[in-house]
Amino acid sequence: MSVEKVGEKYRCNICGNEVVVTEAGGGTLVCCGEDMEKIEG
């Protein structure tokens, strides 16, 4: 899933890391070799 805007939150379904976007540049977020899942919150 491509990062679209500042403030979006993403979680790794393998290790549980969570990130909040501070600068959107497109691209995708990857952790533990898998795309991170966008979460609400």
C-alpha positions as CSV (number, residue, x, y, z in Angstrom):
1,M,0.0,0.0,0.0
2,S,1.4,3.4,-1.0
3,V,1.8,6.1,1.6
4,E,-0.5,9.0,0.7
5,K,-0.5,11.6,3.5
6,V,1.1,12.8,6.7
7,G,-0.5,11.2,9.9
8,E,-1.3,7.8,8.4
9,K,-0.4,4.9,10.7
10,Y,1.0,1.5,9.6
11,R,1.6,-1.8,11.5
12,C,3.8,-4.8,10.8
13,N,1.7,-7.9,11.1
14,I,4.8,-10.0,11.9
15,C,6.6,-8.1,14.7
16,G,4.0,-5.5,15.7
17,N,6.1,-2.4,14.9
18,E,3.9,0.7,14.3
19,V,4.9,3.9,12.4
20,V,3.2,7.3,11.8
21,V,4.0,9.1,8.6
22,T,5.7,12.5,9.1
23,E,6.5,13.2,5.5
24,A,4.7,11.5,2.6
25,G,6.8,10.7,-0.4
26,G,4.8,7.9,-2.1
27,G,6.4,4.5,-1.9
28,T,5.5,1.6,0.4
29,L,6.5,0.8,3.9
30,V,8.1,-2.6,4.5
31,C,9.0,-4.4,7.7
32,C,10.1,-8.0,8.2
33,G,10.1,-8.4,4.4
34,E,6.4,-7.7,4.1
35,D,4.4,-4.6,3.3
36,M,3.0,-2.9,6.4
37,E,-0.7,-2.7,6.9
38,K,-2.5,0.7,7.1
39,I,-4.4,1.0,10.4
40,E,-7.0,3.5,11.7
41,G,-6.3,5.6,14.7
